[in-house]
């Protein structure tokens, strides 16, 4: 087991509410059930975010009944605090993954990730999820010669697979983004943006409509073996099932299944949303409608919402729950990208835990057999 790298108890408590900005244009959460008595299910899912609710929905499509237990409100954790980009990439390049995991496993992981946007946008269309979806691509700016080399390699890789990915020169980059900062960028038309809170609520509604049982404000307290598989206890009630899925990511309770928390490093991420821009600024900044990130390792996301607000991802203290984003750093970055924009007034701010892994890859663990 690895040594804990940060000075916080696990899981770190988090008083932060669901982002108020996303609430302003998201449908209300669906009505959920109260868990009472002793029940049985084909599958119990702990965690009502993207992973848990997508699992419930896909099981329901196959006629498999699941019970989802969410400690707070639907999507309260990472799912509602996300930036809202739908991205077909991993942290590491395919070449790095092949060296790290072997060619076969790396190929499966790269292929699944590359098809991720089709899965997400397919669910949105199939189930009529209202989440302010825009699928007109993602722009990645080359902030350095090394970053440009990386973008060229990535673009060639996906073009060879027939993906709609292109390099943009400086003038085309400026035409879409409104900035002259980048000498080149990559446009990946597979991606897009959503209201992440609206999307996770849409997954919940769709799963419930197809027979899944979702219980919000029902924290799972104990997991133990039982006749028929496993018993999950929550608020004086319980569910017995042959299969349990733990889908809590950065908000995993380290005591619920000892050892699982050691596979994650919870780190703080910060986001800011401005007051609406004036019409001239809206006309020149991100006028192509795509969100913009670049090849630096720090947070660099910028997107413009339909109401004219600028939304940015921001750096800040990574383990301090009471800290705030480095707003001055954000303002300097925007002034560099968009000279003449002037200081923005940040009307909405939020933060939350992001689940990082030691190798920066996604992990799926089989914790125990029945």
ZANUTOR-327132 format. One record per residue (C-alpha): residue number from 1; x, y, z. Coordinates in steps of 0.1 Angstrom, whole numbers. Example, Ala and Ser with C-alpha at 12.3 -4.5 7.8 and 13.67 -1.06 7.14 Angstrom:
<site num="1" X="123" Y="-45" Z="78"/>
<site num="2" X="137" Y="-11" Z="71"/>
***
This chain:
<site num="1" X="0" Y="0" Z="0"/>
<site num="2" X="13" Y="35" Z="-8"/>
<site num="3" X="20" Y="62" Z="17"/>
<site num="4" X="-6" Y="89" Z="18"/>
<site num="5" X="9" Y="120" Z="1"/>
<site num="6" X="-14" Y="147" Z="16"/>
<site num="7" X="-21" Y="158" Z="51"/>
<site num="8" X="-59" Y="153" Z="51"/>
<site num="9" X="-82" Y="126" Z="65"/>
<site num="10" X="-97" Y="104" Z="38"/>
<site num="11" X="-123" Y="110" Z="25"/>
<site num="12" X="-119" Y="148" Z="29"/>
<site num="13" X="-152" Y="164" Z="40"/>
<site num="14" X="-165" Y="190" Z="15"/>
<site num="15" X="-191" Y="216" Z="25"/>
<site num="16" X="-193" Y="230" Z="-11"/>
<site num="17" X="-227" Y="229" Z="-26"/>
<site num="18" X="-236" Y="220" Z="-62"/>
<site num="19" X="-225" Y="249" Z="-85"/>
<site num="20" X="-252" Y="275" Z="-85"/>
<site num="21" X="-244" Y="286" Z="-120"/>
<site num="22" X="-252" Y="252" Z="-135"/>
<site num="23" X="-284" Y="252" Z="-115"/>
<site num="24" X="-296" Y="283" Z="-134"/>
<site num="25" X="-300" Y="264" Z="-166"/>
<site num="26" X="-305" Y="227" Z="-155"/>
<site num="27" X="-338" Y="209" Z="-152"/>
<site num="28" X="-347" Y="200" Z="-116"/>
<site num="29" X="-334" Y="167" Z="-102"/>
<site num="30" X="-358" Y="138" Z="-106"/>
<site num="31" X="-377" Y="125" Z="-76"/>
<site num="32" X="-358" Y="97" Z="-58"/>
<site num="33" X="-369" Y="70" Z="-34"/>
<site num="34" X="-363" Y="65" Z="3"/>
<site num="35" X="-346" Y="33" Z="12"/>
<site num="36" X="-366" Y="14" Z="37"/>
<site num="37" X="-364" Y="-21" Z="52"/>
<site num="38" X="-344" Y="-49" Z="37"/>
<site num="39" X="-344" Y="-51" Z="0"/>
<site num="40" X="-329" Y="-72" Z="-28"/>
<site num="41" X="-315" Y="-60" Z="-61"/>
<site num="42" X="-295" Y="-75" Z="-90"/>
<site num="43" X="-268" Y="-48" Z="-85"/>
<site num="44" X="-262" Y="-22" Z="-58"/>
<site num="45" X="-244" Y="9" Z="-69"/>
<site num="46" X="-228" Y="33" Z="-44"/>
<site num="47" X="-225" Y="68" Z="-59"/>
<site num="48" X="-250" Y="88" Z="-79"/>
<site num="49" X="-226" Y="105" Z="-103"/>
<site num="50" X="-218" Y="98" Z="-140"/>
<site num="51" X="-203" Y="64" Z="-134"/>
<site num="52" X="-230" Y="51" Z="-110"/>
<site num="53" X="-259" Y="64" Z="-130"/>
<site num="54" X="-246" Y="55" Z="-164"/>
<site num="55" X="-241" Y="20" Z="-150"/>
<site num="56" X="-277" Y="19" Z="-137"/>
<site num="57" X="-290" Y="31" Z="-170"/>
<site num="58" X="-271" Y="5" Z="-191"/>
<site num="59" X="-281" Y="-22" Z="-167"/>
<site num="60" X="-318" Y="-11" Z="-170"/>
<site num="61" X="-315" Y="-13" Z="-207"/>
<site num="62" X="-307" Y="-50" Z="-203"/>
<site num="63" X="-335" Y="-56" Z="-178"/>
<site num="64" X="-312" Y="-57" Z="-148"/>
<site num="65" X="-325" Y="-40" Z="-117"/>
<site num="66" X="-301" Y="-18" Z="-97"/>
<site num="67" X="-304" Y="3" Z="-65"/>
<site num="68" X="-282" Y="34" Z="-65"/>
<site num="69" X="-273" Y="49" Z="-31"/>
<site num="70" X="-261" Y="85" Z="-32"/>
<site num="71" X="-249" Y="101" Z="0"/>
<site num="72" X="-259" Y="137" Z="-10"/>
<site num="73" X="-280" Y="149" Z="-40"/>
<site num="74" X="-277" Y="135" Z="-75"/>
<site num="75" X="-244" Y="145" Z="-90"/>
<site num="76" X="-233" Y="164" Z="-59"/>
<site num="77" X="-196" Y="154" Z="-62"/>
<site num="78" X="-173" Y="156" Z="-92"/>
<site num="79" X="-201" Y="152" Z="-118"/>
<site num="80" X="-218" Y="185" Z="-112"/>
<site num="81" X="-185" Y="204" Z="-106"/>
<site num="82" X="-169" Y="194" Z="-139"/>
<site num="83" X="-159" Y="219" Z="-165"/>
<site num="84" X="-184" Y="205" Z="-190"/>
<site num="85" X="-161" Y="194" Z="-218"/>
<site num="86" X="-166" Y="160" Z="-235"/>
<site num="87" X="-131" Y="150" Z="-244"/>
<site num="88" X="-118" Y="118" Z="-263"/>
<site num="89" X="-83" Y="118" Z="-247"/>
<site num="90" X="-64" Y="104" Z="-219"/>
<site num="91" X="-35" Y="121" Z="-200"/>
<site num="92" X="-9" Y="99" Z="-217"/>
<site num="93" X="-2" Y="95" Z="-254"/>
<site num="94" X="-10" Y="61" Z="-270"/>
<site num="95" X="28" Y="54" Z="-273"/>
<site num="96" X="33" Y="60" Z="-236"/>
<site num="97" X="3" Y="37" Z="-228"/>
<site num="98" X="16" Y="10" Z="-250"/>
<site num="99" X="50" Y="10" Z="-231"/>
<site num="100" X="32" Y="12" Z="-198"/>
<site num="101" X="4" Y="-13" Z="-203"/>
<site num="102" X="13" Y="-33" Z="-233"/>
<site num="103" X="-1" Y="-29" Z="-268"/>
<site num="104" X="-34" Y="-49" Z="-264"/>
<site num="105" X="-46" Y="-32" Z="-232"/>
<site num="106" X="-34" Y="3" Z="-244"/>
<site num="107" X="-53" Y="-2" Z="-277"/>
<site num="108" X="-85" Y="-11" Z="-259"/>
<site num="109" X="-82" Y="19" Z="-236"/>
<site num="110" X="-74" Y="44" Z="-264"/>
<site num="111" X="-102" Y="30" Z="-285"/>
<site num="112" X="-128" Y="32" Z="-257"/>
<site num="113" X="-117" Y="68" Z="-248"/>
<site num="114" X="-118" Y="79" Z="-285"/>
<site num="115" X="-154" Y="66" Z="-287"/>
<site num="116" X="-164" Y="83" Z="-254"/>
<site num="117" X="-180" Y="114" Z="-270"/>
<site num="118" X="-201" Y="92" Z="-293"/>
<site num="119" X="-214" Y="74" Z="-262"/>
<site num="120" X="-222" Y="105" Z="-242"/>
<site num="121" X="-238" Y="124" Z="-271"/>
<site num="122" X="-256" Y="92" Z="-281"/>
<site num="123" X="-272" Y="89" Z="-246"/>
<site num="124" X="-282" Y="126" Z="-247"/>
<site num="125" X="-299" Y="121" Z="-280"/>
<site num="126" X="-315" Y="87" Z="-272"/>
<site num="127" X="-330" Y="98" Z="-240"/>
<site num="128" X="-337" Y="134" Z="-248"/>
<site num="129" X="-314" Y="147" Z="-220"/>
<site num="130" X="-317" Y="185" Z="-218"/>
<site num="131" X="-282" Y="196" Z="-209"/>
<site num="132" X="-273" Y="226" Z="-232"/>
<site num="133" X="-253" Y="202" Z="-255"/>
<site num="134" X="-231" Y="218" Z="-282"/>
<site num="135" X="-210" Y="194" Z="-303"/>
<site num="136" X="-188" Y="215" Z="-326"/>
<site num="137" X="-154" Y="204" Z="-314"/>
<site num="138" X="-126" Y="212" Z="-290"/>
<site num="139" X="-96" Y="235" Z="-296"/>
<site num="140" X="-62" Y="227" Z="-281"/>
<site num="141" X="-37" Y="255" Z="-284"/>
<site num="142" X="1" Y="248" Z="-287"/>
<site num="143" X="16" Y="270" Z="-260"/>
<site num="144" X="52" Y="259" Z="-267"/>
<site num="145" X="73" Y="242" Z="-294"/>
<site num="146" X="71" Y="210" Z="-274"/>
<site num="147" X="33" Y="214" Z="-272"/>
<site num="148" X="31" Y="219" Z="-309"/>
<site num="149" X="50" Y="187" Z="-315"/>
<site num="150" X="26" Y="169" Z="-292"/>
<site num="151" X="-4" Y="182" Z="-310"/>
<site num="152" X="10" Y="173" Z="-344"/>
<site num="153" X="17" Y="137" Z="-333"/>
<site num="154" X="-18" Y="134" Z="-317"/>
<site num="155" X="-35" Y="148" Z="-348"/>
<site num="156" X="-16" Y="124" Z="-371"/>
<site num="157" X="-25" Y="95" Z="-349"/>
<site num="158" X="-62" Y="102" Z="-350"/>
<site num="159" X="-63" Y="112" Z="-386"/>
<site num="160" X="-49" Y="78" Z="-394"/>
<site num="161" X="-79" Y="63" Z="-377"/>
<site num="162" X="-103" Y="84" Z="-397"/>
<site num="163" X="-112" Y="108" Z="-368"/>
<site num="164" X="-122" Y="144" Z="-377"/>
<site num="165" X="-91" Y="160" Z="-362"/>
<site num="166" X="-72" Y="188" Z="-379"/>
<site num="167" X="-43" Y="212" Z="-372"/>
<site num="168" X="-51" Y="249" Z="-375"/>
<site num="169" X="-26" Y="276" Z="-384"/>
<site num="170" X="-23" Y="308" Z="-365"/>
<site num="171" X="-49" Y="327" Z="-386"/>
<site num="172" X="-75" Y="300" Z="-384"/>
<site num="173" X="-69" Y="296" Z="-347"/>
<site num="174" X="-74" Y="333" Z="-342"/>
<site num="175" X="-106" Y="332" Z="-363"/>
<site num="176" X="-122" Y="306" Z="-341"/>
<site num="177" X="-108" Y="318" Z="-307"/>
<site num="178" X="-102" Y="355" Z="-310"/>
<site num="179" X="-66" Y="352" Z="-297"/>
<site num="180" X="-33" Y="356" Z="-314"/>
<site num="181" X="-14" Y="339" Z="-286"/>
<site num="182" X="-11" Y="305" Z="-303"/>
<site num="183" X="9" Y="299" Z="-335"/>
<site num="184" X="-11" Y="267" Z="-341"/>
<site num="185" X="-39" Y="246" Z="-325"/>
<site num="186" X="-57" Y="213" Z="-330"/>
<site num="187" X="-95" Y="211" Z="-336"/>
<site num="188" X="-111" Y="178" Z="-326"/>
<site num="189" X="-147" Y="177" Z="-339"/>
<site num="190" X="-156" Y="147" Z="-319"/>
<site num="191" X="-159" Y="167" Z="-287"/>
<site num="192" X="-182" Y="193" Z="-273"/>
<site num="193" X="-197" Y="208" Z="-242"/>
<site num="194" X="-226" Y="202" Z="-218"/>
<site num="195" X="-241" Y="214" Z="-186"/>
<site num="196" X="-226" Y="187" Z="-164"/>
<site num="197" X="-252" Y="190" Z="-137"/>
<site num="198" X="-281" Y="188" Z="-162"/>
<site num="199" X="-265" Y="157" Z="-178"/>
<site num="200" X="-261" Y="138" Z="-146"/>
<site num="201" X="-297" Y="146" Z="-136"/>
<site num="202" X="-307" Y="134" Z="-171"/>
<site num="203" X="-289" Y="101" Z="-165"/>
<site num="204" X="-307" Y="97" Z="-132"/>
<site num="205" X="-341" Y="105" Z="-148"/>
<site num="206" X="-336" Y="80" Z="-177"/>
<site num="207" X="-324" Y="53" Z="-154"/>
<site num="208" X="-354" Y="57" Z="-130"/>
<site num="209" X="-378" Y="57" Z="-160"/>
<site num="210" X="-364" Y="23" Z="-170"/>
<site num="211" X="-367" Y="7" Z="-137"/>
<site num="212" X="-337" Y="16" Z="-116"/>
<site num="213" X="-341" Y="26" Z="-80"/>
<site num="214" X="-322" Y="58" Z="-70"/>
<site num="215" X="-320" Y="68" Z="-34"/>
<site num="216" X="-305" Y="103" Z="-28"/>
<site num="217" X="-293" Y="115" Z="6"/>
<site num="218" X="-288" Y="78" Z="15"/>
<site num="219" X="-251" Y="73" Z="25"/>
<site num="220" X="-239" Y="37" Z="24"/>
<site num="221" X="-225" Y="30" Z="58"/>
<site num="222" X="-214" Y="-6" Z="58"/>
<site num="223" X="-206" Y="-34" Z="33"/>
<site num="224" X="-204" Y="-70" Z="43"/>
<site num="225" X="-208" Y="-105" Z="29"/>
<site num="226" X="-242" Y="-120" Z="32"/>
<site num="227" X="-262" Y="-149" Z="19"/>
<site num="228" X="-268" Y="-141" Z="-17"/>
<site num="229" X="-237" Y="-120" Z="-20"/>
<site num="230" X="-233" Y="-87" Z="-3"/>
<site num="231" X="-253" Y="-66" Z="21"/>
<site num="232" X="-251" Y="-27" Z="20"/>
<site num="233" X="-264" Y="-9" Z="50"/>
<site num="234" X="-276" Y="27" Z="48"/>
<site num="235" X="-297" Y="47" Z="72"/>
<site num="236" X="-311" Y="17" Z="91"/>
<site num="237" X="-321" Y="-1" Z="59"/>
<site num="238" X="-302" Y="-25" Z="37"/>
<site num="239" X="-299" Y="-40" Z="2"/>
<site num="240" X="-287" Y="-75" Z="-6"/>
<site num="241" X="-272" Y="-81" Z="-40"/>
<site num="242" X="-248" Y="-105" Z="-57"/>
<site num="243" X="-229" Y="-75" Z="-72"/>
<site num="244" X="-219" Y="-42" Z="-57"/>
<site num="245" X="-203" Y="-13" Z="-77"/>
<site num="246" X="-185" Y="14" Z="-59"/>
<site num="247" X="-186" Y="45" Z="-80"/>
<site num="248" X="-175" Y="73" Z="-57"/>
<site num="249" X="-141" Y="83" Z="-72"/>
<site num="250" X="-126" Y="113" Z="-53"/>
<site num="251" X="-153" Y="112" Z="-27"/>
<site num="252" X="-146" Y="75" Z="-18"/>
<site num="253" X="-151" Y="67" Z="19"/>
<site num="254" X="-118" Y="51" Z="29"/>
<site num="255" X="-135" Y="32" Z="57"/>
<site num="256" X="-163" Y="18" Z="36"/>
<site num="257" X="-138" Y="-5" Z="18"/>
<site num="258" X="-103" Y="-3" Z="33"/>
<site num="259" X="-76" Y="1" Z="8"/>
<site num="260" X="-97" Y="16" Z="-20"/>
<site num="261" X="-90" Y="51" Z="-9"/>
<site num="262" X="-53" Y="45" Z="-13"/>
<site num="263" X="-56" Y="41" Z="-50"/>
<site num="264" X="-67" Y="78" Z="-54"/>
<site num="265" X="-52" Y="112" Z="-47"/>
<site num="266" X="-80" Y="137" Z="-41"/>
<site num="267" X="-69" Y="172" Z="-54"/>
<site num="268" X="-88" Y="204" Z="-54"/>
<site num="269" X="-99" Y="220" Z="-87"/>
<site num="270" X="-113" Y="255" Z="-91"/>
<site num="271" X="-137" Y="272" Z="-115"/>
<site num="272" X="-149" Y="307" Z="-121"/>
<site num="273" X="-178" Y="321" Z="-142"/>
<site num="274" X="-179" Y="358" Z="-151"/>
<site num="275" X="-208" Y="382" Z="-155"/>
<site num="276" X="-219" Y="383" Z="-191"/>
<site num="277" X="-196" Y="400" Z="-216"/>
<site num="278" X="-207" Y="430" Z="-236"/>
<site num="279" X="-217" Y="424" Z="-272"/>
<site num="280" X="-184" Y="435" Z="-288"/>
<site num="281" X="-165" Y="411" Z="-265"/>
<site num="282" X="-189" Y="382" Z="-273"/>
<site num="283" X="-184" Y="388" Z="-310"/>
<site num="284" X="-146" Y="383" Z="-309"/>
<site num="285" X="-139" Y="359" Z="-280"/>
<site num="286" X="-143" Y="322" Z="-288"/>
<site num="287" X="-167" Y="331" Z="-316"/>
<site num="288" X="-164" Y="296" Z="-331"/>
<site num="289" X="-182" Y="283" Z="-300"/>
<site num="290" X="-156" Y="257" Z="-291"/>
<site num="291" X="-139" Y="257" Z="-257"/>
<site num="292" X="-102" Y="264" Z="-256"/>
<site num="293" X="-75" Y="246" Z="-236"/>
<site num="294" X="-38" Y="243" Z="-243"/>
<site num="295" X="-9" Y="220" Z="-239"/>
<site num="296" X="4" Y="233" Z="-205"/>
<site num="297" X="1" Y="210" Z="-176"/>
<site num="298" X="-18" Y="235" Z="-154"/>
<site num="299" X="-55" Y="243" Z="-157"/>
<site num="300" X="-61" Y="263" Z="-189"/>
<site num="301" X="-97" Y="257" Z="-199"/>
<site num="302" X="-118" Y="287" Z="-212"/>
<site num="303" X="-153" Y="284" Z="-226"/>
<site num="304" X="-180" Y="309" Z="-234"/>
<site num="305" X="-216" Y="300" Z="-224"/>
<site num="306" X="-246" Y="309" Z="-244"/>
<site num="307" X="-254" Y="338" Z="-221"/>
<site num="308" X="-221" Y="354" Z="-228"/>
<site num="309" X="-203" Y="345" Z="-196"/>
<site num="310" X="-166" Y="334" Z="-196"/>
<site num="311" X="-160" Y="301" Z="-177"/>
<site num="312" X="-124" Y="292" Z="-167"/>
<site num="313" X="-107" Y="264" Z="-149"/>
<site num="314" X="-82" Y="278" Z="-124"/>
<site num="315" X="-52" Y="267" Z="-103"/>
<site num="316" X="-53" Y="269" Z="-65"/>
<site num="317" X="-40" Y="251" Z="-34"/>
<site num="318" X="-45" Y="214" Z="-43"/>
<site num="319" X="-50" Y="200" Z="-8"/>
<site num="320" X="-65" Y="229" Z="12"/>
<site num="321" X="-102" Y="227" Z="13"/>
<site num="322" X="-107" Y="262" Z="27"/>
<site num="323" X="-85" Y="279" Z="0"/>
<site num="324" X="-96" Y="298" Z="-30"/>
<site num="325" X="-86" Y="299" Z="-67"/>
<site num="326" X="-56" Y="320" Z="-78"/>
<site num="327" X="-78" Y="346" Z="-94"/>
<site num="328" X="-50" Y="370" Z="-102"/>
<site num="329" X="-33" Y="343" Z="-122"/>
<site num="330" X="-65" Y="337" Z="-141"/>
<site num="331" X="-68" Y="374" Z="-149"/>
<site num="332" X="-32" Y="376" Z="-161"/>
<site num="333" X="-38" Y="346" Z="-184"/>
<site num="334" X="-70" Y="360" Z="-199"/>
<site num="335" X="-52" Y="394" Z="-204"/>
<site num="336" X="-25" Y="375" Z="-223"/>
<site num="337" X="-49" Y="356" Z="-244"/>
<site num="338" X="-74" Y="385" Z="-251"/>
<site num="339" X="-57" Y="419" Z="-248"/>
<site num="340" X="-82" Y="447" Z="-243"/>
<site num="341" X="-108" Y="424" Z="-226"/>
<site num="342" X="-102" Y="442" Z="-193"/>
<site num="343" X="-107" Y="426" Z="-158"/>
<site num="344" X="-138" Y="404" Z="-155"/>
<site num="345" X="-161" Y="403" Z="-125"/>
<site num="346" X="-164" Y="367" Z="-113"/>
<site num="347" X="-200" Y="361" Z="-103"/>
<site num="348" X="-198" Y="324" Z="-96"/>
<site num="349" X="-170" Y="303" Z="-81"/>
<site num="350" X="-168" Y="268" Z="-70"/>
<site num="351" X="-143" Y="240" Z="-61"/>
<site num="352" X="-143" Y="203" Z="-54"/>
<site num="353" X="-122" Y="172" Z="-53"/>
<site num="354" X="-108" Y="155" Z="-84"/>
<site num="355" X="-97" Y="119" Z="-82"/>
<site num="356" X="-62" Y="116" Z="-95"/>
<site num="357" X="-43" Y="83" Z="-98"/>
<site num="358" X="-6" Y="76" Z="-93"/>
<site num="359" X="-1" Y="68" Z="-130"/>
<site num="360" X="-27" Y="92" Z="-143"/>
<site num="361" X="-47" Y="64" Z="-159"/>
<site num="362" X="-83" Y="54" Z="-153"/>
<site num="363" X="-86" Y="24" Z="-130"/>
<site num="364" X="-112" Y="-4" Z="-127"/>
<site num="365" X="-107" Y="-26" Z="-96"/>
<site num="366" X="-122" Y="-60" Z="-88"/>
<site num="367" X="-122" Y="-56" Z="-50"/>
<site num="368" X="-135" Y="-91" Z="-42"/>
<site num="369" X="-153" Y="-120" Z="-57"/>
<site num="370" X="-188" Y="-132" Z="-45"/>
***
